[in-house]
Amino acid sequence: MRQAFRQHGFARLYAGLTVSMFGDSMMLLVLSMWVKTITGSNAQAGLTFFFMALPALFAPLMGVGIDKVKRKPLLVWGHLASGLCVLPLVLVRGTGQVWVIWMVAVLYGVSFIVLPAALNGMLKELLPEELLVDANASLQTTQESFRLVGPLIGALLFTWLGGWVVAVLDAATFAIAAAVIAGIALREQAPRHEDQHFWVQMTSGIRHLATERVLRHVVIGFGITVLVLGFSESVIYALLDAFDKPPTWASAIVTVQGVGAVAGGLGSGRVIKRIGEVATCVLGLALLALSVGGVALAGSFTAVLVLVVPVGAALPLLMVAFMTLLQRRTPQELMGRVSTAVEVVLTTPQALSLAVGSALVLVLSYRTIFEIMAVVTALAAVWVGWWLRGQIVADTHRPVLVDAPTSPTSPAEPSGPSGPSGPLAGPTTGPAGVTP
């Protein structure tokens, strides 16, 4: 990962994003925890994540605008706007203001679409292709490592002082991130003007995903997974009820998951360089299926915490490998639209999953729901592994990449975008999410 930090501007970008990610780690669990506390409803707590996923339905409209502007200013102004969006939470006092929490969740969802899309493009401007894997692995590791402390800090502040404190701190981290990123010296390529019909421009991201064979099958596999993974946002509180734990113990589960996520993030770059992005996706899905199945069978809360560790390890493997494919196989002029198209393709089943999960938790036991999640995730691993078996074989026969010194990129001559690779090209780089 060290080579990426030697590139001009990346260390500063990393610093700004780190501050913002810490604020997110405190806030995201607090939103659903806040709803659960003031309403007492597992279903309404799960709906919080449904509202967060809702803006993805309109992501293609955002993608067209993202590709018409430079990436750095979009990151700066996007962080400032995100900070303003969380401030209405200071008005929440009781059940009468639950709608405010859900409104902020929607605005957070918009932020989760715009900022990652802008970041994907900026990374391609800052870094040569061979260093994308290290850059994205470092960002993903940092994001996942905050699971160790962020949710606990957020839960403690929520319990002792109230959710408004977490909201103000989160807004401050967005502002700091904007200020740090604004200081990066970067001469970006001007966005290419397109004379095509608006509908053609808006759907170009979806068409790229549909015609790029490797991306298509990986996205299908991920879509199958998120179709059930969203159940966890509601069922987690049913699990806590079954073991007689209060809602704030959800932060303990997320924190323990962070232990595995740090290990997965630190090792993701090495794994991808060794076996390739596609095989890493299959490995991550299989590990996720086995771990979730284990949670369904766990007889104690301690066992649940142990089994959540490999769940955490699987997520960065999946995200880093997927972002590798997305960045490598997408030309810069389409990066915003392809990134937002991914949001639609993945978040639409996720939104459905969140809504269905809120209903299932009322009629099924948490064990049955986790069993469903494990089986469907295993099927997703089989899908990707079967349809892309030729890609996996090709990847395993390519030379293993090693970290080699590279010359820093001049701020006046940023790395140019690279077009999509061929369907059998071996991975040479690495990578975000939905975060379920």
Secondary structure as UniProt FT lines:
FT   HELIX           2..5
FT   TURN            8..9
FT   HELIX           10..39
FT   HELIX           42..53
FT   HELIX           54..58
FT   HELIX           59..66
FT   TURN            67..68
FT   HELIX           71..86
FT   HELIX           87..91
FT   HELIX           95..97
FT   HELIX           98..126
FT   HELIX           129..131
FT   HELIX           132..145
FT   HELIX           146..148
FT   HELIX           150..160
FT   HELIX           163..182
FT   HELIX           198..211
FT   HELIX           213..229
FT   TURN            230..231
FT   HELIX           232..242
FT   TURN            243..244
FT   HELIX           247..249
FT   HELIX           250..275
FT   HELIX           277..297
FT   HELIX           301..328
FT   HELIX           332..334
FT   HELIX           335..363
FT   HELIX           366..387
FT   HELIX           389..396
FT   TURN            411..412
FT   TURN            423..424
//
